[in-house]
Amino acid sequence: MSDKADVVVVGAGIVGSAIAFQIARRSSFSVVLLDKGAGPAEGSTGASSSICRCRYSNPDVIRLARDGLAAYRNWAEFTGLEQPGNEFTHTGVLWLLNEDRGRLEAERDRLAEAGVAISLLSADEVAERFPSLSTCIEPFDLTGEVEHTCRPIELAVFEEDAGYADPSAANADLIEATRNCGGTVRFRSEVTGIRKDGERVVGIELADGSSIEAGLVINAAGPWCNRLNELAGLDLHWPLEPTRVQVAYRDWPAELGSLPIVVEASTGIYLRPDAAGSRILFGSVLEEDEQERVEDPDHFKTGADAAFRDIKIHGLHHRIPELPHRGGVTGIAGLYTVNRTDVHPVVGPSGMDGYWLANGLSGHGFKLAPMIGSMVAQAITGARASFDTDVPMSLLAVDRDPIDVAAKSVLA
Ligand SMILES: Cc1cc2nc3c(=O)[nH]c(=O)nc-3n(C[C@H](O)[C@H](O)[C@H](O)COP(=O)(O)OP(=O)(O)OC[C@H]3O[C@@H](n4cnc5c(N)ncnc54)[C@H](O)[C@@H]3O)c2cc1C
């Protein structure tokens, strides 16, 4: 049996779902969204810390993140769902950076210019707002071998509007919203072949033997993206590497009060509240913790390593001195698809007719997804819709030059 669609999107994680929804909500294009999993968020999305913040090196990426944040902050309006499952938790992001006053003021101005609500807080203001946090900015050796004396930060950068979402619920919402707009979403539908007419992609084949003819096939297969490109015969020059990344959790005692998201330079950890404030999630922003390449995205260790938990917990205790030492530390691992060249996605025409990419989202895919969808949908349909970004898709084009980044990590 062969079906037909204007657009087939392969992969119903947060990125593919956002693309399908953004096309369906603004056009009469027939969209089919396919996923090999049994339900939403079985790939990278399900493991995501889902932090939505805007501080990046490139001003257009800042704008893209800002526009994605606006979609998450207005989720019911954006998705058109009366009762979305996803709730955005507004906390702000406190950046504790080891920089001098002049550079921090320049950083504030740079972010404000891109439309980010931003302020600088003194150490006293941080302590007043978030009493459980240490304001120390002195580098702290996690092995405990180097003696440490705390030195309070002069100024911290605070992203006022930032926060985090529920990644699985957001993914499920986009699927429901796609269906509400007339799109088709099919799970347990693994794409096992790409059909071509000469050099042009004209459809896909599924594991059950069926096929779908399509004017356009979009690869949104997350860490499986290279496999799909192999099926298409596309030799992509961007090194997109499925990479194992870990996060850990510890119970959070209510008496320590509320926390923002924190990204800090003393030890290179980030943290945020989790599970309705009953626990704390912490991970790493260091390039060295984004190096574990995974050959097969279907088979990797999904629990956090004891070594990771044992080391990073020292960073957490340094940042939150009153955090009790009781209770265990748990953790998980998921996959970034790291673009090793510039840690940014590649989006749009692949160079092969009828075949587009939305891959290599690295550690930024959750926050950017609604606007990756916006860019792709605007380019395909020529139509605008509410919450659209004005950042051009050429920023992330396959034939672009690498983007300059201050750090080849999630901080990018
Ligand atoms: C631990 C961790 C923390 C993170 N924290 C953040 C954060 O705080 N903020 C942020 O912005 N980003 C964060 N990220 C990154 C973000 O989660 C990812 O970039 C994003 O989820 C990628 O979404 P995706 O849709 O591209 O991939 P996925 O969610 O992996 O979706 C791809 C889908 O494609 C399907 N698929 C693959 N091959 C096929 C096939 N042949 N046929 C059919 N279906 C197929 C898979 O089943 C899968 O569901 C984090 C990621 C991890 C792992």
The ligand as an SDF file (V2000), in Angstrom:
LIG
                    3D

 53 58  0  0  0  0  0  0  0  0999 V2000
   20.3830   14.8980   29.4450 C   0  0  0  0  0  0  0  0  0  0  0  0
   19.9170   15.9340   28.4590 C   0  0  0  0  0  0  0  0  0  0  0  0
   19.6510   17.2200   28.9110 C   0  0  0  0  0  0  0  0  0  0  0  0
   19.2330   18.1890   27.9950 C   0  0  0  0  0  0  0  0  0  0  0  0
   18.9130   19.4360   28.4580 N   0  0  0  0  0  0  0  0  0  0  0  0
   18.4590   20.3930   27.5920 C   0  0  0  0  0  0  0  0  0  0  0  0
   18.0450   21.6510   28.0680 C   0  0  0  0  0  0  0  0  0  0  0  0
   18.0720   21.9040   29.2580 O   0  0  0  0  0  0  0  0  0  0  0  0
   17.5900   22.5630   27.1650 N   0  0  0  0  0  0  0  0  0  0  0  0
   17.5590   22.3020   25.8220 C   0  0  0  0  0  0  0  0  0  0  0  0
   17.1730   23.1740   25.0410 O   0  0  0  0  0  0  0  0  0  0  0  0
   17.9380   21.0930   25.3280 N   0  0  0  0  0  0  0  0  0  0  0  0
   18.3870   20.1480   26.1920 C   0  0  0  0  0  0  0  0  0  0  0  0
   18.7690   18.9120   25.7310 N   0  0  0  0  0  0  0  0  0  0  0  0
   18.8060   18.7010   24.2820 C   0  0  0  0  0  0  0  0  0  0  0  0
   17.4280   18.3920   23.7480 C   0  0  0  0  0  0  0  0  0  0  0  0
   16.7140   17.5820   24.6480 O   0  0  0  0  0  0  0  0  0  0  0  0
   17.5570   17.6940   22.3930 C   0  0  0  0  0  0  0  0  0  0  0  0
   18.3100   18.5280   21.5250 O   0  0  0  0  0  0  0  0  0  0  0  0
   16.1870   17.4480   21.7710 C   0  0  0  0  0  0  0  0  0  0  0  0
   15.3690   16.6990   22.6310 O   0  0  0  0  0  0  0  0  0  0  0  0
   16.3570   16.7250   20.4440 C   0  0  0  0  0  0  0  0  0  0  0  0
   15.0580   16.4570   19.9580 O   0  0  0  0  0  0  0  0  0  0  0  0
   14.8710   15.6410   18.6120 P   0  0  0  0  0  0  0  0  0  0  0  0
   13.4240   15.6580   18.3290 O   0  0  0  0  0  0  0  0  0  0  0  0
   15.8350   16.1350   17.5890 O   0  0  0  0  0  0  0  0  0  0  0  0
   15.3970   14.1670   18.9680 O   0  0  0  0  0  0  0  0  0  0  0  0
   14.6600   12.9430   19.6970 P   0  0  0  0  0  0  0  0  0  0  0  0
   13.8950   13.3780   20.8810 O   0  0  0  0  0  0  0  0  0  0  0  0
   15.7030   11.9080   19.8940 O   0  0  0  0  0  0  0  0  0  0  0  0
   13.6100   12.4690   18.6180 O   0  0  0  0  0  0  0  0  0  0  0  0
   14.0010   11.7430   17.4720 C   0  0  0  0  0  0  0  0  0  0  0  0
   12.9340   10.7140   17.2130 C   0  0  0  0  0  0  0  0  0  0  0  0
   13.1990   10.0990   15.9650 O   0  0  0  0  0  0  0  0  0  0  0  0
   12.7060    8.7840   16.0420 C   0  0  0  0  0  0  0  0  0  0  0  0
   13.3460    8.0030   14.9840 N   0  0  0  0  0  0  0  0  0  0  0  0
   14.6660    7.8180   14.8000 C   0  0  0  0  0  0  0  0  0  0  0  0
   14.8970    7.0850   13.7080 N   0  0  0  0  0  0  0  0  0  0  0  0
   13.6770    6.8140   13.1750 C   0  0  0  0  0  0  0  0  0  0  0  0
   13.2490    6.0850   12.0330 C   0  0  0  0  0  0  0  0  0  0  0  0
   14.1240    5.4910   11.2050 N   0  0  0  0  0  0  0  0  0  0  0  0
   11.9190    6.0050   11.7870 N   0  0  0  0  0  0  0  0  0  0  0  0
   11.0130    6.6050   12.6090 C   0  0  0  0  0  0  0  0  0  0  0  0
   11.3830    7.2810   13.7070 N   0  0  0  0  0  0  0  0  0  0  0  0
   12.6940    7.4140   13.9710 C   0  0  0  0  0  0  0  0  0  0  0  0
   13.0870    8.3420   17.4370 C   0  0  0  0  0  0  0  0  0  0  0  0
   12.2860    7.2680   17.8920 O   0  0  0  0  0  0  0  0  0  0  0  0
   12.8790    9.6210   18.2520 C   0  0  0  0  0  0  0  0  0  0  0  0
   11.6330    9.6490   18.9180 O   0  0  0  0  0  0  0  0  0  0  0  0
   19.1220   17.8910   26.6160 C   0  0  0  0  0  0  0  0  0  0  0  0
   19.3690   16.5840   26.1800 C   0  0  0  0  0  0  0  0  0  0  0  0
   19.7600   15.6140   27.0920 C   0  0  0  0  0  0  0  0  0  0  0  0
   20.0180   14.2240   26.5930 C   0  0  0  0  0  0  0  0  0  0  0  0
  1  2  1  0
  2  3  1  0
  2 52  2  0
  3  4  2  0
  4  5  1  0
  4 50  1  0
  5  6  2  0
  6  7  1  0
  6 13  1  0
  7  8  2  0
  7  9  1  0
  9 10  1  0
 10 11  2  0
 10 12  1  0
 12 13  2  0
 13 14  1  0
 14 15  1  0
 14 50  1  0
 15 16  1  0
 16 17  1  0
 16 18  1  0
 18 19  1  0
 18 20  1  0
 20 21  1  0
 20 22  1  0
 22 23  1  0
 23 24  1  0
 24 25  2  0
 24 26  1  0
 24 27  1  0
 27 28  1  0
 28 29  2  0
 28 30  1  0
 28 31  1  0
 31 32  1  0
 32 33  1  0
 33 34  1  0
 33 48  1  0
 34 35  1  0
 35 36  1  0
 35 46  1  0
 36 37  1  0
 36 45  1  0
 37 38  2  0
 38 39  1  0
 39 40  1  0
 39 45  2  0
 40 41  1  0
 40 42  2  0
 42 43  1  0
 43 44  2  0
 44 45  1  0
 46 47  1  0
 46 48  1  0
 48 49  1  0
 50 51  2  0
 51 52  1  0
 52 53  1  0
M  END
$$$$
